[in-house]
């Protein structure tokens, strides 16, 4: 267990030096801060526009940070052979993979925390209070990133950095369209096509489960039961991805 | 300490057909307290063998036991040190952080690390650079850092892959002396090198690899003995009498200091072994 945290802390330190992530974070902070100026066109909708835009920015930039941090972790270790200096120590492959996963999460959450603090501060300064429902949206966005991180690290156990990043983004986008896949499957008569689409619908993550942005923006209450179901779904999907990733990584020669 | 029995490693293509044999039926034993040198030209399979013994890659056939355990067993690595060829470390760390990181993977606590690290840096000559980031290190300094990392757990068995690569002659000499000191301290050393002088100066037993096969193995002094040839060392012989050496030895009143079997240099032996294979 201790080795997982040691590797995670080292991965986090490494990620802090990633210039691309710093640029993405800076961009997100500027974009969130500038949302308060959009509202001059619709003063009555100020809160909604600010929330909607800011949550969208956090999800989009957070997604990019997640795939860029995670996609390169294993491939870079393998190309520089630093992995041989770790796996020649009493570190199991499970510990290494989980250490890298946790390190990526530290980094993703740290970046997310900065964006959340900026957004909350702006909302507080502008409206004098922050709707606590917004934090439910943050929790589910974080859960979405955990799942995406697990998918990307699973991909990176068998592929290059570029492949992992591209497919990570692709799966994220498709994962938000899975309801359309189900809709399409209903419209096809061909058994083969129907089966293919339904398999995709079942296997791909349904990221819409974590999307409560509209509800929060419109001021609706999101039940704790819904939150719980979404979090359990995320935990199961993450565990499955990590197990598949481990099965590939355990037999991978480094 | 190390036992390899009929170990082969081959790689298959995408169709599952064997298309490259990296190691072919290698059997080898290294005993406790030895400095074993594995020689071979580039691509002969030395590093593959080393990576198999560390569990970084897996054998296609055969059995490997290191410190009585399978290399897949992480517990076997508690008492192993490894210096890779051209070590590359997390370049944002300085040597103290580097050693703390790797030391903590062995379960060493900060108090123990604080005791060990200064001594180790001193031994490998990096004390002056303790605050310098590894990214600014020269090749030789990186090699020294690698050596320190391989010793952080006070291992019983050291795997060194080309340990003097990138070092100047003085650094090379220091490392070779250091290896002898470590051996005297009781550490078993498995050294991979293509530098014959390095192996000849440091090792008690050697193995020679070529094209994935272990073609020779044994004690250095036995392997280098040339059969039916004697080396005669004399003191006081006149220059003019050199031609009739054996006859004149007594006539010129020379003192015969020793008579021993003539030895080849390791270089001659190595070239002969490799060309004999071809």
Interface residues (C-beta under 8 A of the other chain):
Chain A: X2 X3 X6 X7 X10 X13 X14 X17 X80 X81 X82 X84 X85 X86 X87 X88 X89 X90 X91 X92 X251 X253 X254
Chain B: X51 X54 X55 X56 X57 X58 X74 X75 X77 X78 X80 X82 X84 X87 X88 X89 X90 X92 X101 X102 X104 X105 X106 X107 X149 X153 X159
